[in-house]
């Protein structure tokens, strides 16, 4: 029985990896989402631009977490794809090297659709992505960290501003392999005027499939992009979603799912990965940035013994765990 389970897990991971490389739909104009914030502010200046493919499908569109009551009077949390928003969080942390600032950007989609062929391991509702821009004491971006709001598929990409001595000891200058996706080994903010981080999102699964630095003018004048403005809002708004004259939270605030996004449990991941991760709610999306209140570690390694060390909520410890020497 154990052998069968291990085989199924390996098969699921392999098949889901292949699913990410389904042929992209041909599009002459790509839809991008631009942060709509105050000009000159670091949060707006460094805000990523999110590029989506197959925009005609609602589940590939950025949205706003919302709430309603169903016909039985039960609360339903969902993502409204007609009202895109980019949530932000600003944090500071210190290491032996100095002080740093994290600009955290969080987005959500209505769902990863249920699919057998191609197989979507992460199918479920209210899924999301987090991009973290780490600034040094001179307010230069030195790291770009990407991760699903479930803590999965974490990747750390340095920029040319980061000293080589701060790289992991086994670092190689070649594309980063992130569970079937390939990201650049380094990002150069100096090659473009008014540089912007362009985040390519794979349709269906919403995996980050590429990162590149582009000039702001290239996005507005090339004719290759259809731009949608998305307001920048504090991530704390996710705990104050309007509902029938009152508010509710995007997260469960008590019980075994405390700190997880409501209605985000992943069927396939629970079946295939809960045993090896010792987490029945593995793959469910969760809060990031308020671990003290919700007591739900944002771990980035499936190995149970790495749960605390890989917790991204302790960003300095998270970097150390993955070999970075900031």
C-alpha positions in Angstrom: 0.0 0.0 0.0 2.8 2.4 0.9 4.6 1.6 -2.4 1.4 2.3 -4.3 1.0 5.7 -2.6 4.6 6.7 -3.3 4.1 5.7 -6.9 0.9 7.8 -7.2 2.7 10.8 -5.6 5.6 10.5 -8.0 3.2 10.1 -10.9 1.1 13.1 -9.9 4.2 15.4 -9.5 5.6 14.2 -12.9 2.3 14.6 -14.7 1.6 18.0 -13.1 5.0 19.1 -14.2 4.3 18.2 -17.8 0.9 19.9 -17.5 2.7 23.3 -16.9 4.2 23.0 -20.4 1.0 22.8 -22.4 1.2 25.0 -25.5 0.4 28.6 -24.8 -2.5 30.1 -26.7 -1.4 32.4 -29.6 -2.0 36.0 -28.6 -0.9 39.1 -30.5 -1.8 41.3 -27.5 -1.1 40.2 -24.0 -3.1 41.4 -21.0 -1.0 42.9 -18.2 -2.0 44.3 -14.8 -0.3 47.5 -13.6 -0.3 48.7 -10.0 -2.2 51.9 -9.6 -0.5 53.7 -6.8 1.2 57.0 -5.9 4.0 57.9 -8.4 7.5 58.0 -6.9 6.6 55.8 -3.9 8.8 52.7 -3.7 5.8 50.4 -3.4 4.5 51.7 -6.7 7.9 52.1 -8.4 8.9 48.5 -7.8 5.5 46.9 -8.1 5.5 44.0 -10.5 3.6 44.0 -13.7 1.6 40.7 -14.0 1.2 39.2 -17.5 -1.6 36.7 -18.0 -2.2 34.4 -20.9 -5.6 33.2 -22.1 -7.4 36.1 -20.6 -10.7 35.1 -22.1 -11.1 32.5 -19.4 -12.2 34.1 -16.2 -10.0 31.9 -14.0 -6.9 33.4 -15.6 -7.8 37.0 -14.5 -6.6 38.7 -11.3 -9.5 39.5 -9.0 -10.6 40.9 -5.7 -11.5 38.5 -2.8 -15.2 39.0 -2.0 -18.0 37.5 0.1 -21.7 36.8 -0.3 -24.4 34.6 1.3 -25.8 31.6 -0.7 -29.4 30.6 -0.8 -29.0 28.8 2.5 -27.5 31.8 4.3 -24.0 30.3 4.3 -21.0 32.6 3.8 -19.2 32.1 0.4 -15.7 33.5 -0.1 -14.7 33.9 -3.8 -12.5 36.0 -6.0 -14.3 38.6 -8.2 -12.4 38.6 -11.5 -14.1 41.8 -12.6 -12.3 43.9 -10.0 -8.5 43.2 -10.0 -6.5 44.4 -7.0 -2.8 44.0 -5.9 -2.3 43.8 -2.2 0.8 45.0 -0.6 2.7 44.7 2.7 5.9 46.5 3.7 8.2 44.8 6.2 11.7 45.3 7.5 14.2 42.7 8.7 17.8 42.6 9.8 20.7 40.2 9.3 24.4 40.4 10.3 24.9 42.2 7.0 22.5 45.0 7.7 18.9 46.1 7.4 16.6 45.3 4.5 13.0 46.2 3.4 10.6 43.7 1.8 7.9 45.0 -0.5 5.4 42.2 -0.6 2.8 42.0 -3.4 -0.1 39.5 -3.3 -2.6 38.7 -6.0 -5.5 36.2 -6.3 -7.4 34.3 -9.0 -10.8 32.7 -8.9 -9.4 29.2 -9.1 -7.2 26.6 -10.7 -9.8 24.5 -12.6 -10.2 20.8 -12.0 -8.6 18.9 -14.8 -7.4 15.3 -15.3 -5.9 15.8 -18.7 -3.8 17.9 -18.3 -3.6 17.0 -14.6 -3.7 20.0 -12.3 -2.4 18.9 -8.9 -3.2 22.3 -7.4 -6.8 22.6 -8.6 -8.9 24.6 -6.1 -10.5 27.9 -5.3 -9.1 31.4 -4.3 -5.5 30.6 -5.3 -2.8 33.3 -5.3 0.8 34.3 -5.9 3.2 36.4 -3.8 6.1 38.4 -5.2 8.6 39.9 -2.7 11.1 42.6 -3.7 13.9 42.9 -1.2 15.6 46.3 -1.0 19.0 47.0 0.6 19.9 50.0 2.8 20.3 52.0 -0.4 16.8 51.1 -1.5 18.1 49.0 -4.4 16.3 45.7 -5.2 18.7 42.9 -4.4 16.4 39.8 -4.4 13.1 38.8 -6.0 11.3 36.0 -4.2 8.2 34.4 -5.7 5.9 31.8 -4.1 2.3 30.6 -4.3 0.1 31.7 -1.5 0.1 28.1 -0.3 3.9 28.4 0.4 4.6 26.2 -2.7 7.1 26.7 -5.6 9.3 29.2 -3.7 12.1 30.7 -5.8 14.7 33.3 -4.9 16.3 35.2 -7.8 19.2 37.7 -7.1 19.7 40.9 -8.9 23.0 42.4 -10.1 23.0 44.7 -7.0 23.5 41.7 -4.7 27.2 41.0 -3.9 28.4 37.6 -5.1 29.6 36.8 -1.6 25.9 36.7 -0.5 25.0 34.0 -3.0 24.6 30.4 -1.9 27.8 28.4 -2.0 26.5 26.0 -4.7 25.1 28.8 -6.9 25.4 28.2 -10.6 24.8 30.9 -13.3 22.1 29.0 -15.2 18.3 29.1 -15.3 16.6 28.1 -12.0 14.5 25.0 -12.2 11.4 25.5 -10.1 9.4 22.3 -10.2 9.2 22.3 -14.0 9.4 26.0 -14.6 12.6 27.9 -15.5 13.3 31.3 -14.1 16.4 33.5 -14.9 19.5 33.1 -12.7 19.9 36.8 -12.2 17.9 40.0 -12.9 19.5 43.3 -14.1 17.6 46.5 -13.2 20.4 48.7 -14.7 19.8 47.8 -18.3 16.4 49.5 -18.7 15.2 53.0 -18.1 12.5 53.1 -15.4 12.8 49.3 -15.0 9.7 47.1 -14.1 9.6 43.5 -13.2 7.4 41.6 -15.6 5.9 38.4 -14.1 4.7 35.9 -16.6 1.8 33.7 -15.2 1.1 30.3 -16.8 -2.6 30.0 -17.6 -4.7 27.5 -15.7 -2.2 26.7 -12.9 -1.1 30.4 -12.3 2.5 29.3 -11.9 5.2 31.9 -12.4 6.8 30.8 -15.7 9.2 33.7 -16.3 10.6 36.9 -14.8 12.2 39.7 -16.8 13.1 43.4 -16.4 11.5 45.6 -19.0 11.3 49.4 -19.5 8.1 51.1 -18.5 7.9 52.6 -21.9 8.1 49.2 -23.6 4.8 48.3 -21.8 2.9 51.3 -22.9 4.2 52.0 -26.4 4.9 48.6 -28.0 1.3 47.7 -28.9 1.8 44.2 -27.6 0.0 44.7 -24.3 -3.4 45.6 -23.1 -3.0 47.2 -19.7 -5.5 47.0 -16.8 -5.0 49.2 -13.8 -5.2 47.4 -10.5 -5.3 49.5 -7.3 -2.6 48.9 -4.6 -4.3 48.1 -1.3 -2.9 47.1 2.1 -3.0 43.3 2.6 -4.9 43.9 5.9 -8.0 44.6 3.8 -8.2 40.8 3.3 -9.4 40.6 6.9 -12.1 43.2 6.3 -14.1 42.0 3.3 -17.5 43.6 3.0 -20.5 41.3 3.6 -24.0 42.5 4.0 -23.2 45.7 5.8 -20.5 44.1 8.0 -17.1 42.5 7.3 -15.6 39.1 7.2 -12.1 37.7 6.8 -10.5 36.0 3.8 -9.0 33.5 6.3 -10.4 31.1 8.9 -9.8 32.6 12.3 -10.4 29.5 14.4 -10.4 25.7 14.2 -8.0 23.4 12.4 -7.9 25.6 9.3 -7.0 28.7 11.2 -4.9 31.0 9.0 -5.9 29.3 5.8 -7.8 31.0 3.0 -11.5 30.0 3.1 -12.6 27.4 0.5 -9.0 26.9 -0.6 -8.4 23.3 0.4 -6.8 21.3 -2.4 -8.3 17.9 -3.0 -5.5 16.3 -4.9 -2.7 17.7 -2.7 -4.5 16.4 0.4 -4.8 12.9 -1.1 -1.3 12.7 -2.5 0.9 14.9 -0.3 -0.6 15.2 3.2 1.1 12.0 4.4 4.7 13.0 3.4 4.2 16.6 4.6 2.4 15.7 7.8 -0.2 18.4 6.9 -3.7 17.5 6.0 -4.2 21.0 4.6 -1.1 20.9 2.5 -1.5 23.1 -0.6 -4.3 25.3 0.9 -3.6 29.0 0.5 -2.8 30.9 3.7 -2.1 34.2 5.3 1.4 35.7 5.0 2.7 38.4 7.4 0.8 37.8 10.6 2.0 34.4 11.9 1.8 35.5 15.5 -2.0 35.9 15.4 -2.8 33.0 13.2 -0.1 30.6 14.2 0.1 29.1 10.7 3.7 28.8 9.5 4.3 29.8 5.9 6.6 26.9 5.3 8.3 26.5 1.9 9.7 23.0 2.3 7.4 19.9 2.3 9.7 18.1 4.7 8.0 18.3 8.2 11.4 18.7 10.0 12.0 21.9 7.9 8.7 23.5 8.8 10.1 26.1 11.1 13.4 26.7 9.4 11.8 27.2 6.0 9.0 29.5 7.3 9.0 32.6 5.1 7.4 34.6 7.9 10.9 34.8 9.4 12.5 36.1 6.2 16.0 36.3 7.5 15.8 32.7 8.7 14.1 31.7 5.4 17.0 33.1 3.4 19.5 31.4 5.6 17.7 28.1 5.2 17.9 28.3 1.4 21.6 29.2 1.5 21.6 33.0 1.1 24.2 34.9 3.1 22.6 38.4 3.5 
